[in-house]
Amino acid sequence: MRRTRNAKIVATLGPASSDRAAIEALFRAGADVFRLNFSHGAHEDHRVRYQIIRDLERDLGRPIGVLLDLQGPKLRIGTFAQGPIQLLKDDLFRFDLDRATAGTQQRVALPHPEIFAALEPGANLLLDDGRIRVRVNRCGPDFAETTVVVGGILSDRKGVNVPDVVVPVSALTPKDRADLAFGLTLGVDWIALSFVQRAEDIAELRTLVGDKVGIVAKLEKPAAIQSLEEIVLASDAVMVARGDLGVEMPAEKVPGIQKRIIRSCRQHGKPVIIATQMLESMVTSPVPTRAEASDVANAIYDGADAVMLSAESASGKYPLEAVSVMNRVIEETEADPTHRKMLEDSQTPPPADFAGGIAIAMRQIAALLDPVAIVAYTNSGYSAFVMSRERPAAPILGLTPQQTTARRLALAWGVHSALSPQVANVGEMTSFACQAVVDEGFGGRGDTVVVIAGLPLAQSGTTNLLRIATIA
């Protein structure tokens, strides 16, 4: 089950991909990590899918990553007394906390005092996924008087986005906390935190999960982009959630921001996932548009670790075709000599520490000796992530005695993870590494292997050893 590409595919499971046959087909077609979207479905639905993944992992002998995506806070207006209303440009419209009184043509409840606490005159409110825009004229702790900038039809409980301010609300709702506790009992590998605005949101989740799972910061608000470096450093990985990001800022700004996020994640060695509408037309069509294929390819050219399918694999008519197309686009892009040149041109110096020094040496040795594999022997995954950051031409074999680490590494660019016994010394580690290269199909007798590890061997975050070996 070795992939012939470096970038990974995250596939969302849902009604169109719920049974063993469908999930296995998606994995064989190229899915490396499965996303459980807790905005939809009951706990029991997700439990069944999770167990299928683990049964599949056992039967096929390949680590599979599982990402739990938390719903996050949903800000919504109240209801209207006589059904939907029509807002016209320059209309005056009021929001308040009076949820007991149904909305009219002039006002509606906005039962979120935290929004009013953050608003200032001149701020914008976006309604119904950005279809309607209003500007605040006057506001207080329990009201906001606005002027309609872009009108439209507004109906009950439509969503509200506040792009211009940081809303003082926790990224973890009571529902998220319950979903998180459930996911931890299952044993998921990654938790995606929605609507991150600042690094403190990540710290709040970190206090609940510790190092049990990796944390993925979903960047979908302008406030998060203003704190990009801090959020990237506080997270274990990042998702560019382009759907809500495109609602809260002009669409023409999203491509540049996507590239900026990828550059930051690569600089800091954090996996980055590009998500939302990558092959959207394949929800109803067995083939993508040319623009969608280019969108996926451009993410790969930029050096993204993974690309993600949402509705395409969860509820679309052609989930298997969507994964297959994404797999082919990645393979074709990575085979283009321009791709390797772009990766090398975008390389930034690693951190000035032992791991950074080993990374530079690894990249130079790999270019000189052309090894069949770079073996990162790791307990926590740190050594493998450090090597992945460098985007070497040789494949990375992440060997670990920890099953949780092997699963987490399924998200990392270029890393083929596999389980290995605990080793007692460097000689034993080198022997296991060479044998694993053969067993996993990377090379054979006489081939060169570069081995990376940290001493002491069982201690996390100590990448300080590089060894060149020849397979006997």
C-alpha positions in Angstrom: 0.0 0.0 0.0 2.9 2.4 -0.6 1.8 5.6 -2.3 3.6 6.9 -5.4 3.2 10.5 -4.3 4.3 12.8 -1.4 1.3 15.0 -0.8 -1.5 13.4 1.2 -5.3 13.2 0.7 -7.8 13.9 3.4 -11.3 12.4 2.6 -14.4 13.3 4.6 -16.7 10.4 5.5 -20.5 10.8 5.4 -23.7 9.2 4.0 -22.0 8.5 0.7 -19.1 6.7 2.3 -20.2 4.9 5.4 -19.8 1.2 4.9 -16.7 -1.0 4.9 -16.7 -1.4 1.1 -16.9 2.3 0.4 -14.3 3.3 3.0 -11.9 0.6 1.8 -12.3 1.7 -1.8 -11.5 5.3 -0.8 -8.4 4.2 1.0 -7.2 2.0 -1.8 -7.8 4.9 -4.3 -5.6 7.2 -2.3 -7.1 8.6 0.9 -4.5 8.8 3.6 -6.5 10.4 6.4 -10.2 10.2 7.0 -12.1 13.2 8.4 -15.1 12.8 10.7 -17.1 16.1 10.4 -18.9 16.6 13.7 -21.0 19.4 12.2 -23.1 16.5 10.9 -24.1 13.1 12.1 -24.6 11.5 15.6 -21.9 10.1 17.8 -23.0 6.6 16.9 -22.6 7.3 13.2 -19.0 8.4 13.8 -18.3 5.5 16.1 -19.3 3.0 13.4 -17.1 4.7 10.8 -14.2 5.0 13.1 -14.3 1.3 13.9 -14.4 0.4 10.2 -11.3 2.5 9.7 -9.5 0.7 12.5 -10.6 -2.7 11.2 -9.4 -1.8 7.7 -6.1 -0.6 9.2 -5.6 -4.0 10.9 -6.5 -6.0 7.9 -4.4 -4.1 5.4 -1.4 -3.5 7.8 -1.2 0.2 7.1 -1.5 3.1 9.6 -4.5 5.4 8.8 -5.0 8.8 10.3 -8.3 10.0 11.6 -9.2 13.7 11.9 -12.1 14.8 14.1 -13.4 18.2 12.9 -15.2 20.2 15.6 -18.2 22.3 14.6 -17.1 25.4 16.5 -19.4 28.4 17.5 -22.3 29.1 15.1 -23.6 32.6 15.4 -27.2 33.0 14.1 -30.0 35.5 14.1 -33.4 34.8 15.5 -36.7 34.2 13.7 -39.2 36.4 11.8 -42.9 36.8 12.7 -44.1 36.6 9.1 -41.5 34.7 7.2 -38.5 35.9 5.2 -38.0 39.6 4.7 -36.4 41.6 1.8 -33.6 43.9 2.7 -32.8 46.6 0.1 -29.6 48.7 -0.2 -29.6 51.7 2.2 -32.4 50.2 4.4 -32.0 50.7 8.1 -32.0 47.5 10.2 -31.6 46.9 13.9 -30.2 43.9 15.8 -30.8 43.3 19.5 -30.9 40.7 22.3 -34.8 40.5 22.4 -35.1 36.9 21.4 -38.7 36.7 22.9 -40.0 39.1 20.2 -40.1 37.8 16.6 -38.3 39.7 13.9 -39.9 42.3 11.6 -38.9 44.3 8.5 -37.0 46.7 10.8 -35.3 44.4 13.4 -34.4 40.9 14.4 -32.8 39.2 17.5 -29.1 38.5 17.5 -28.8 36.4 20.7 -25.0 36.8 21.1 -24.0 39.5 23.5 -20.4 38.8 22.7 -20.9 40.2 19.2 -22.3 43.5 20.6 -19.4 43.6 23.0 -16.9 43.6 20.1 -18.8 45.8 17.6 -17.7 49.3 16.7 -19.3 51.9 14.3 -18.1 51.2 10.8 -17.8 47.4 11.4 -19.5 45.0 8.9 -21.9 42.2 9.6 -22.3 39.4 7.0 -25.5 37.4 6.9 -26.4 34.2 5.2 -22.9 33.2 4.1 -22.0 36.7 3.1 -25.0 37.2 0.7 -26.2 40.2 2.8 -23.8 42.9 4.2 -24.7 45.6 6.7 -22.6 48.3 8.2 -22.9 49.3 11.9 -23.9 53.0 12.4 -24.4 52.9 16.2 -24.1 50.1 18.7 -24.2 49.3 22.4 -24.0 46.3 24.7 -27.4 45.0 23.6 -28.1 46.5 20.1 -26.6 47.5 16.8 -28.2 49.9 14.3 -27.1 49.3 10.8 -27.4 50.3 7.1 -27.8 47.7 4.4 -24.9 47.7 2.0 -25.8 44.6 0.0 -29.4 43.5 0.2 -31.2 40.2 -0.2 -33.8 37.9 1.3 -33.2 37.2 5.0 -34.9 34.3 6.7 -34.9 32.5 10.1 -31.7 31.5 11.9 -29.3 32.6 9.1 -25.6 32.6 10.1 -23.8 35.8 11.0 -20.1 36.5 10.3 -18.2 39.4 11.9 -15.1 39.9 9.8 -13.7 43.1 11.2 -13.4 42.4 14.9 -12.2 39.6 17.2 -15.3 38.3 18.9 -14.7 37.4 22.5 -16.1 33.9 22.3 -14.4 30.6 23.0 -13.7 28.5 20.0 -15.0 25.5 22.0 -18.7 25.4 22.5 -20.4 23.0 25.0 -21.2 20.7 21.9 -17.5 20.8 20.9 -16.5 19.8 24.4 -18.9 16.8 24.4 -17.7 15.8 20.9 -14.1 16.2 21.9 -14.5 13.9 24.9 -16.2 11.4 22.7 -13.5 11.6 20.1 -10.8 11.1 22.7 -12.5 7.9 23.9 -12.4 6.7 20.3 -8.8 7.4 19.9 -8.7 9.9 17.0 -5.3 11.2 15.9 -6.0 14.8 15.0 -8.5 17.4 16.3 -9.4 20.3 14.0 -10.5 23.4 15.9 -12.9 25.6 14.0 -13.0 29.4 13.8 -9.6 30.0 15.5 -9.0 33.7 16.0 -5.9 33.8 18.2 -3.2 31.5 19.6 -5.1 31.4 23.0 -7.8 29.4 21.3 -5.2 26.7 20.6 -3.9 26.9 24.2 -7.4 26.4 25.5 -7.8 23.1 23.6 -4.2 22.1 24.5 -5.1 22.1 28.2 -7.9 19.6 27.4 -6.0 17.2 25.2 -2.3 17.6 26.1 -0.2 15.5 23.8 -2.9 12.8 23.2 -3.7 14.1 19.7 -2.4 16.6 17.2 -4.2 20.0 17.0 -5.2 21.4 13.6 -6.0 25.1 13.6 -8.7 25.9 11.0 -8.0 29.3 9.6 -11.2 30.8 8.4 -11.4 34.3 9.9 -9.5 37.4 9.1 -8.5 37.8 12.7 -6.6 34.5 12.5 -4.5 35.8 9.6 -3.5 38.9 11.6 -2.1 36.4 14.3 -0.9 33.9 11.7 2.7 33.3 13.1 1.5 32.9 16.7 -1.3 30.4 15.6 1.1 28.3 13.4 3.6 28.1 16.3 0.9 27.1 18.8 -0.6 24.4 16.5 0.6 21.0 15.3 -0.9 21.5 11.8 -3.1 24.1 10.0 -6.1 23.9 7.7 -6.8 26.6 5.1 -10.6 26.5 5.4 -11.3 28.6 2.3 -15.1 28.5 2.6 -15.6 30.8 5.5 -12.4 32.6 4.8 -13.9 33.5 1.4 -17.1 34.7 3.1 -15.4 37.1 5.5 -13.0 38.6 3.0 -13.1 39.4 -0.7 -12.6 36.2 -2.8 -9.7 37.8 -4.7 -7.6 37.9 -1.5 -8.0 34.2 -0.6 -5.4 32.8 -3.1 -2.7 35.1 -1.8 -3.6 34.4 1.8 -3.5 30.6 1.0 0.1 31.0 -0.3 1.1 33.0 2.8 -0.3 30.4 5.1 1.6 27.6 3.2 4.8 29.5 3.4 4.5 30.1 7.2 3.6 26.4 7.8 6.5 25.2 5.7 8.9 27.6 7.5 7.9 26.3 10.9 7.6 22.7 9.8 3.9 22.3 10.5 1.7 20.3 8.1 -0.8 22.4 6.1 -4.1 21.1 4.6 -5.8 23.0 1.8 -9.6 22.5 2.0 -13.0 23.5 0.7 -14.4 23.2 -2.8 -11.3 21.7 -4.3 -13.3 19.4 -6.6 -16.8 20.8 -5.8 -18.3 20.0 -9.2 -17.7 16.3 -8.5 -20.4 16.3 -5.9 -22.7 15.9 -9.0 -20.3 15.1 -11.8 -17.9 12.2 -12.4 -15.3 14.6 -13.8 -13.9 17.8 -12.4 -13.6 21.2 -14.1 -10.2 22.1 -15.5 -10.1 25.0 -13.0 -10.6 22.6 -10.1 -7.7 20.4 -11.3 -5.6 23.5 -11.5 -6.6 24.5 -8.0 -5.4 21.1 -6.6 -2.2 21.2 -8.7 -1.4 24.8 -7.5 -1.6 23.7 -3.9 0.8 20.9 -4.6 3.2 23.2 -6.5 3.2 25.5 -3.4 4.3 22.6 -1.2 1.1 21.9 0.8 1.2 18.7 2.8 -2.4 17.6 2.0 -5.5 18.5 0.1 -8.9 17.7 1.4 -12.3 16.5 0.0 -15.4 17.5 1.9 -18.9 17.0 0.3 -17.2 15.4 -2.7 -16.5 12.2 -0.6 -19.0 12.6 2.2 -22.3 13.2 0.4 -21.6 13.5 -3.3 -22.5 11.1 -6.0 -18.9 10.2 -7.0 -16.8 9.9 -3.8 -14.5 7.2 -5.3 -14.0 9.1 -8.5 -13.2 12.3 -6.5 -10.4 10.6 -4.6 -9.1 8.9 -7.7 -9.0 12.2 -9.6 -7.2 14.0 -6.7 -4.7 11.2 -6.6 -3.9 11.4 -10.3 -3.6 15.2 -10.2 -1.1 15.0 -7.4 0.9 12.3 -9.1 1.0 14.3 -12.4 2.0 17.5 -10.6 4.8 15.9 -8.6 6.1 14.3 -11.8 6.6 17.7 -13.4 10.2 18.9 -13.0 8.9 22.4 -12.3 7.4 21.0 -9.1 10.8 20.0 -7.7 12.3 23.3 -8.8 9.6 25.2 -7.0 10.0 23.2 -3.8 13.7 23.9 -3.8 13.3 27.6 -4.6 10.8 28.1 -1.7 13.1 26.3 0.8 13.8 28.4 3.9 16.6 27.8 6.5 15.6 25.4 9.3 15.7 26.4 13.0 19.2 27.0 14.4 19.2 23.9 16.6 20.4 20.3 16.5 17.4 19.1 14.5 17.9 22.0 12.0 21.6 21.0 11.5 20.6 17.4 10.9 18.0 18.5 8.4 20.5 20.5 6.4 23.0 17.7 6.4 20.2 15.2 5.4 19.2 17.3 2.4 22.8 17.7 1.2 23.6 14.1 1.6 20.4 13.0 -0.1 21.2 15.2 -3.1 24.8 13.8 -3.3 24.2 10.1 -2.6 20.7 9.7 -3.9 19.6 7.2 -1.2 16.5 5.0 -1.8 15.0 6.2 1.4 15.5 8.5 4.4 14.5 6.6 7.5 13.3 8.7 10.5 13.3 6.6 13.6 10.9 8.4 16.0 8.8 7.9 19.1 6.8 11.2 19.0 7.0 11.8 15.2 9.3 14.8 15.7 12.2 13.5 13.6 9.9 12.6 10.7 8.1 16.0 10.7 11.5 17.7 10.7 12.6 15.7 7.7 9.3 16.3 6.0 9.8 20.1 6.3 12.8 19.8 4.1 10.9 18.2 1.2 13.7 15.9 0.2 13.7 14.1 -3.2 14.1 10.7 -1.5 11.0 9.2 0.2 10.8 9.3 4.0 10.2 6.1 5.9 8.8 7.1 9.4 9.6 4.2 11.7 8.1 4.2 15.1 7.2 1.8 17.9 4.1 4.0 18.7 1.0 3.2 16.7 -0.5 6.6 17.5 2.6 8.3 16.0 2.4 6.1 12.9 -1.2 7.2 12.4 -0.4 10.9 13.0 2.4 10.8 10.4 -0.2 9.8 7.7 -0.7 13.6 7.3 2.9 14.5 6.8 4.3 15.3 3.3 6.4 12.5 1.9 6.3 10.3 5.0 5.4 6.6 4.7 4.9 5.5 8.3 5.4 2.0 9.6 5.6 0.3 13.0 8.9 -0.9 14.4 10.0 -2.6 17.6 11.7 -0.6 20.4 15.5 -0.6 19.8 18.2 -0.7 22.4 21.0 1.0 20.6 22.1 2.7 17.3 23.3 -0.6 15.7 20.0 -2.3 16.3 18.1 0.7 15.0 20.2 0.8 11.8 19.6 -2.9 11.2 15.8 -2.5 11.7 15.8 0.6 9.4 17.6 -1.3 6.6 15.3 -4.2 6.9 12.2 -2.0 6.9 13.4 -0.3 3.7 13.4 -3.7 2.1 10.1 -4.9 3.6 8.3 -1.7 2.6 9.5 -1.9 -1.0 11.9 1.1 -1.1 15.1 -0.7 -2.0 17.3 -3.8 -1.7 20.8 -5.1 -1.2 23.5 -2.6 -1.8 21.3 0.4 -1.7 22.1 3.5 0.4 19.9 4.5 3.3 20.1 7.7 5.4 19.0 7.1 9.0 17.8 10.0 11.2 17.1 9.7 15.0 17.5 11.2 18.3 19.6 10.2 21.3 18.6 9.0 23.8 16.4 6.8 21.6 13.3 6.8 23.6 13.3 10.6 24.3 11.1 12.9 22.2 12.3 16.0 20.4 16.0 15.1 20.3 16.8 14.8 16.6 20.6 14.8 16.7 21.8 11.7 14.8 22.4 11.1 11.1 23.9 7.8 9.9 24.5 6.5 6.4 24.1 2.8 5.9 24.2 0.3 3.0 21.6 -2.5 2.9 23.5 -5.8 3.4 
